[in-house]
Amino acid sequence: MSVPLVHTLIVNYNAWPDTLACLRALEQLRYPNHRVLVLDNVPDNIAETLRQGWRLPLSV
């Protein structure tokens, strides 16, 4: 039986330390079909940096 896809939406506004802590916590999840979406108006170069180094599927 397949498990449903679950998305976690993180909205950031000038609180990157909190957002990074949240991402670190989400890395501990063992749910097999989980995606994370981070919403912020960061420049593309910062967004690309955020995509690197995370084990979980992350969209910025």
KETIVO-82207 format. One record per residue: residue in three letters; y, x, z of N, C-alpha, C, O, CB in turn. Coordinates in steps of 0.02 Angstrom, whole numbers, padded with zeros to 5 digits, always signed. Atoms other than C-alpha are relative to their C-alpha. Glycine has a CB too. Layout:
REM KETIVO-82207
ALAYXZYXZYXZYXZYXZ;...
END
This chain:
REM KETIVO-82207
MET-00060+00042+00000+00000+00000+00000+00062+00044+00000+00069+00089+00042+00000-00048+00062;SER-00062-00040+00003+00169+00073-00049+00051-00026+00051+00052-00086+00068+00030-00002-00072;VAL-00052+00018-00048+00313+00075+00074+00065-00013-00038+00078+00020-00088+00009+00055+00054;PRO-00063+00015+00035+00481+00001+00025+00049+00059+00004+00049+00097+00052+00032-00063+00029;LEU-00053-00049+00001+00625+00114-00023+00054-00020+00050+00076-00077+00051+00029+00008-00071;VAL-00053+00011-00049+00753+00131+00118+00056+00049-00014+00044+00109-00022-00027+00007+00073;HIS-00059-00042+00008+00929+00197+00094+00039+00002+00066+00045-00048+00100+00045-00026-00058;THR-00047-00008-00056+01040+00266+00232+00067+00018-00031+00072+00066-00069-00024+00054+00052;LEU-00067-00011+00026+01225+00258+00192+00043+00029+00057+00049-00001+00110+00032-00067-00027;ILE-00044-00032-00048+01340+00379+00284+00070+00002-00030+00080+00030-00083-00025+00072+00018;VAL-00070+00000+00022+01527+00351+00267+00037+00051+00042+00038+00048+00103+00032-00072+00006;ASN-00035-00054-00035+01630+00504+00310+00075-00005-00013+00098-00018-00069-00026+00068-00023;TYR-00073-00005+00007+01816+00514+00344+00024+00052+00050+00033+00038+00109+00035-00069+00013;ASN-00024-00056-00042+01875+00682+00412-00043+00012+00062-00017+00027+00115+00071-00015+00022;ALA+00045-00011-00057+01722+00700+00523-00063+00036-00022-00118+00015-00005-00018-00067+00035;TRP+00059-00034+00027+01608+00825+00436-00047+00026+00053-00107+00025+00042+00022+00057-00043;PRO+00049-00021-00051+01535+00896+00598-00047-00057+00021-00107-00046+00030+00037+00027+00062;ASP+00042+00058-00016+01473+00721+00642-00047-00017-00057-00105-00034-00045+00044-00060+00018;THR+00042+00015+00058+01409+00692+00466-00057+00050-00007-00113+00030-00020+00043+00000-00064;LEU+00052-00051+00004+01314+00856+00465-00052-00009+00055-00111+00000+00044+00031+00070+00004;ALA+00047+00014-00055+01237+00814+00634-00044-00059-00018-00104-00059-00003+00038-00014+00065;CYS+00039+00058+00021+01183+00646+00564-00051+00020-00053-00109-00003-00050+00047-00055-00028;LEU+00046-00023+00051+01105+00730+00412-00058+00040+00030-00115+00033+00010+00036+00042-00053;ARG+00052-00039-00033+01011+00851+00524-00050-00046+00036-00110-00034+00035+00031+00050+00051;ALA+00044+00049-00034+00943+00704+00624-00043-00037-00051-00103-00049-00039+00041-00050+00041;LEU+00038+00036+00051+00891+00613+00465-00054+00043-00031-00104+00017-00056+00047-00025-00054;GLU+00052-00045+00026+00794+00767+00409-00065-00006+00040-00119+00011+00016+00025+00072+00001;GLN+00059+00006-00043+00676+00731+00553-00042-00062-00014-00098-00068+00009+00022+00000+00073;LEU+00037+00061+00017+00625+00562+00483-00063+00017-00039-00063+00063-00080+00043-00049-00040;ARG+00063-00010+00036+00446+00552+00420-00016-00059-00045-00072-00066-00069-00056+00012+00049;TYR+00010+00057+00044+00469+00392+00320-00005+00026-00072+00039+00063-00094+00059-00051+00006;PRO+00013-00032+00064+00398+00432+00147+00045-00021-00058+00046+00013-00110-00070-00014-00019;ASN-00039+00025+00056+00519+00332+00039+00072-00014+00023+00093-00071+00027-00032-00065-00030;HIS-00067+00005-00031+00694+00367+00107+00050+00040-00041+00036+00096-00061-00002+00024+00073;ARG-00054-00035+00035+00857+00414+00020+00063-00005+00043+00072-00053+00081+00012-00031-00071;VAL-00063-00002-00038+01026+00461+00094+00058+00003-00049+00057+00041-00097+00002+00061+00049;LEU-00061+00000+00040+01195+00424+00017+00059+00014+00046+00070-00022+00095+00010-00068-00038;VAL-00060-00018-00039+01352+00509+00086+00061-00019-00042+00068+00003-00099+00000+00076+00019;LEU-00061+00021+00034+01517+00429+00039+00060+00036+00029+00072+00034+00090+00010-00076+00004;ASP-00062-00034-00020+01676+00533+00045+00037+00017-00064+00008+00015-00118-00015+00064+00043;ASN-00039-00019+00058+01815+00586-00071+00008+00076-00003+00063+00102-00014+00069-00034+00001;VAL-00002-00073+00000+01769+00771-00064+00004+00026-00071-00020-00007-00118-00062+00028+00036;PRO+00000-00031+00066+01802+00887-00210-00071+00015-00023-00116+00024+00019+00042+00064+00000;ASP+00067-00011+00028+01654+00918-00327-00032+00064+00026-00092+00065+00038+00004+00003-00074;ASN+00031-00063-00023+01630+01098-00268-00028-00007+00071-00078+00024+00087+00052+00057-00002;ILE+00026+00012-00067+01608+01040-00088-00061-00046-00004-00110-00035+00032+00054-00031+00046;ALA+00057+00045+00007+01493+00899-00142-00062+00039-00022-00117+00026+00003+00016-00055-00052;GLU+00057-00040+00023+01381+01024-00233-00028+00042+00058-00089+00049+00064+00020+00045-00059;THR+00023-00039-00058+01373+01133-00077-00039-00044+00048-00090-00023+00076+00061+00031+00037;LEU+00035+00045-00045+01321+00982+00025-00069-00019-00026-00115-00029+00014+00042-00063+00011;ARG+00065+00018+00029+01179+00942-00095-00052+00055+00010-00112+00041+00010+00008-00014-00074;GLN+00046-00057-00006+01103+01115-00070-00024+00007+00072+00015-00003+00119+00035+00064-00024;GLY+00026-00017-00065+00992+01157+00075-00028-00057+00042-00050-00046+00098+00052+00032+00038;TRP+00027+00056-00038+00936+00983+00128-00069-00018-00028-00078-00020-00088+00047-00061-00003;ARG+00067+00020+00021+00753+00934+00124-00003-00072-00023-00046-00089-00064-00049+00010+00057;LEU+00002+00070+00018+00793+00751+00107+00039-00014-00064+00086+00023-00080+00027-00043+00056;PRO-00038+00017+00060+00852+00668-00055+00070-00022+00020+00078-00070+00058-00036-00056-00040;LEU-00069+00011-00021+01041+00669-00039+00045-00010-00060+00043+00030-00107+00025+00059+00042;SER-00051+00011+00052+01176+00595-00151+00068+00002+00034+00078-00028+00087-00011-00068-00036;VAL-00067-00005-00026+01358+00638-00123+00049-00024-00053+00109-00025-00041+00017+00073+00022;
END
